[in-house]
């Protein structure tokens, strides 16, 4: 079994270097195993007036490396939250693949520096869902830090020849820790309710100079760096009690053993109040920003929390119980977590814990502020040995191949006389082959010429029947029978045995009444199609999917123009030129136009209202046939059925791009004259709903001889629909 990778979480604070080495648990539980910890305290805090921070950090790191081995492990370090920038933005519903572009645009707006001067990263927060490729309720966190500050944080590690894999902001490390270790009963992301989210937990990590304020419900987070830390208590003692820094620090750590504890706490009370004020202000700001959030508990970290009276003071004044963890629930390793030194400084290891989680890929936030160029350099460096090995193997292969070819060539030279007769024979055969190839090309040219003459004669004969085929095909596409699905529903409501009024019988006539039929020759069908393209696509989209021919099922659902919105459409007007790359018809052809109406308009119920009236009826019963390659020939006398083909070509004939142009609304009160059998055949008026329509389509002649030459018998050109 492969050895599991371990990760170091290293927190270089103002007071000490803290480090924790962890690995994944072998039993598959949601815990990690602590294997090594270290706590290297500086001789004096980095913020001391006479301190040299670079030298102190270098010495602490050198001492750490003499006691621990980090080679081969992931190394994750933290940088203070006050040195970084965190912004949380909520994106509108957007395609998932466009999130990086939108985030980059937002980063330019949110980060107050040019992007080439900062190192930044982002991550989707919360429990946003992905539906049909769109991200909904998506909140993104953008985290950034100036490039020179990142380089300053990496400098001591580079000088110590320690390769850092991840650079993370301290508040985000605390977020990863509290979600993994303290909030272990979160609901699944799909059950997250933004209107009623889980209770939020506040983490107060009191450092030497600042306090990290992190509030999260496990899905969302907000953070702020408070300008109050443990060092402010020491400075208050120095100022109020007139003592040096070292004495004040010693008294602060041993406040309960001081000769006059009351005077000690009286001197530090202003700092207590400042910390309380900053925490209350941050809580109030967060509550105003997220009114659905409910704060449940407050967890305090950092050795400053051990200051007597601080925990009780915050609990009494905040209105929430401030607790400090006495153990880590997600961390195992008896030899480590039970060690006295670890227990003594346990409150300082929250950041290291969160960093190690990210190194083991157990963290919820995995952003990385390590400059990209460093990652690329290491990737190239790691692949160099393999590239050199591959080049060497390739060179060896070329050498072996050259040697074998050279050996074969040399052997043939030694036996040149032996192959000479065969070479002469092959050369003669090659000369004959050249002559035969020329004779074949001459014969082929003669055959092509003769064939073209024959095709010309054949086309002259076939051209006489093309117009007859067009008219027969259009006639075959006209509605002739009442749709079976409609008739079944209609007969259930109006049984055929019952007398049906003449008005009802008229609405059961499926035929289309053609009042005008015309065609005209145009030089470029692309100009005509540019004016009717939107109507054509609208008509195709209106056909039920189960009736659509295969060649129109993938028409893009582009923003369509409602034909009813332009009742004054003039098909003879000159439209705008077609857009570049249009897939419609091109070149000369014919445009047919039919003006007609029908009475098959029903609104028996919601189903019929949608399917069997106006344009919907014509799309299902007429337009779908005009889009077919071929349709069944209408019933013919038996004596002709044996001699005529059973199918008539439509699209194979060159009829394409049929367009239905509705002429207004259905005329529900339309009056027609019919004979009245009860009154000696005298005419009378009845109300029959009428719908008027104009039908257009184009035709580019495809004679039968050319249809045979098209692949698969599909007569429609490659760009035709």
C-alpha positions, 0 to 999 in steps of 0.5 A: 500500500502506498504511503499516505502523504503528510502535510505540515501546517506552519504558522509564523506568528508575532510571538512564536513559530507553531507547526503541526504535521498531520496525515489522513486516518487509516480507518476512514473516519472523518479525523486526521492523525497528528504525528509531530508538533513544534512550538518555537518561541522567539526571544522577543516578539517581532513587534518589539521596538528593538527586534529584527523580525527577519533574523528572529524568523530565520533563527526560529525556522532554522531551529525548527528544521534541525528538529523536524524533517519536511522533505517529501511532505506538503508545506502549507503556511499562513499569512496574516489576515490584515495583510490580505483582502477578502471580498464575497460577491453573489453572482446572478444566475449564470452559465457555470463555464462563464464563472471564471470570466465574471469573477475576473471582471469582479476581481478588477473591480474589487481589488484596489490594485492592478491584477499584475501587482497582486496574487489572487484566487477565488472559490465558490462558497455556500451551497449554490446549485447547478441546474442545466449548466447554470449556477444558481445562488452562487456566492464567490469569495475573492482573496488577494494579497500584494505580490511583494507581501507574499514574497516577503512571507516566502523569503525565510522559507526560500532561504532555508530551502523549504518548498512551500506548496500553499500560502493561505490567509489566516482567517481562511485557515480558521474557517477550515478548522472550525468547519472540520473540527467544531461544526460536524453536523452540517446538513448536506449542501442540497438541503441548505435553506438560505432563508433558514440557515444553520446557526453561525459560529464566531471564532475569535483568534486573539493573536499578538497584534491583531484578533481574527474575527471569523463568523460562519455557518459552515457554508458561508463566511465573513471575516475581519481583522480587529486591531487589538491583540495580546501585545496590547495588554502588555503595552498597557502594563508598561504604560500604566505601571511604569515597567519594562516590556519583559517584566510586563510580559511576565506579569501578564502571563502570571497575572493570577500570581501577581502581588497586586492582581487588582492593580494589574487588571485595572491597568489592562481594563481599557484593552478589555473594553477595546476588544469588546467594542471591536467584537460587538461592532463586528457582530452588529455589522455582520447581523445587518449584512446578513439578517437571516443569520443567527449566531449560536456560539463564540469560540476563542483561540490564542494563548491570550484567552488564558488571561484570567477574567477575559473569557468571563468578561466577554461572556457577560458583555456579549450576551453569548457564552464564550468557550475555548476548546479543551480538545480537538474533536477531529484530531487524533494521535495519542502521543501528540494531542496528550503531550503536556507541551501540546496541551499547554499551547493547544489554543495556538494550534487552530491555524496550523490545524486548518493549514494541515487540513488544506494540505491533506485536501480535507479543507472546504476552502482550498484557495492558494496565494502561491504565485503561479510562476512558482508552481509552473517552475516546479512542474517543469523542473519535475518533468525535466528528468523524464523529458531528458530520458525520453529524448535519450530513448528517442535518440537511441531509437533513431540510431538503431533505425539508421544502422539497420537501414544502412546495413540493408543498403550496404548489403544490396550494393554488394549484390547489385549484379544479382538484382540488375535483371529484375530492375530492368524488368521492373523499369520496362513494366513501369514504362508500359504502365505509363502508356496504359494509364494514358490510354485509360485517361483518354477513354475516360474523357471520351466516356464523360463527354458521351455521358454528358450528351446523354444526360442533356437529352435526358434532362430535356425530357425530365424537365417537362414533368418537374412542374407536374411533380411539384404540383402533385407533391404540394397537393399530397401535403394538403390536410385530408383527414381529421387527426386520429388523436383529435377525433378520438377525443371529439367522438367521446364528447360528441358520439357520431350516433347523435345528430351533429349540427351543420356548424360542427360538421363544417369545423370537422372539415380538415381541408385547406381552402386555397384562394390564390396560388402564385410563384415567381423566379428570384435570382438569389433565394438568400435574400428571400430567406433573410426576410422569413428566417425568423418565421421559418424557425418559429414554425419549426419550433411549434411542431411537436418533437415527436413529429419533427423530421430529423434534419430540423430537430437541432434548430437553435432556439434563437430569439424568435419574432412572433409572426402575429406581431407583424400582421402587415408583413409584405412578402414582396418587399425587399428584405435586408441582405442575409447575415454572413454565414447564414445556412439558408438557401442560396442561388436562383430558384422559385418562391411559391405563395399560397393564400388560404384559410381553414375552418378546423378551429376547435376549443373543446378543451385546453388540449384541443385549444393548443393543438387543433386551431389556427397555426398549430393545426397547420404546423401539425398537419401541413407544415410537417409534410412540407418538411419531409423528404417524401410523402405518401401519394393520396389514394388513387384508383386501383387501375393507376395504383399499380403504375404510379409510385407510392411516394411523392418527393417533397424535400427530395424534389427541392421544396424547402424552407416552408413558412406559415404567415398567420393573417391575424387572429381566428375569426370565431364569428365568421359567417358562411352561406350553406344550403338549408335542407329544412327550407327547400335548399335555401341558403342560410348563414352559420357561424364557422371559425375561420383562420387565414394564412399565407404559405411560402416556400422555395423550390430549386429544381433537382431533376431525377437524374441529379437526385440519383447522384446525391448520397443516400438519395437525399435530394436536399443540398447540404445547407438545405432544410 
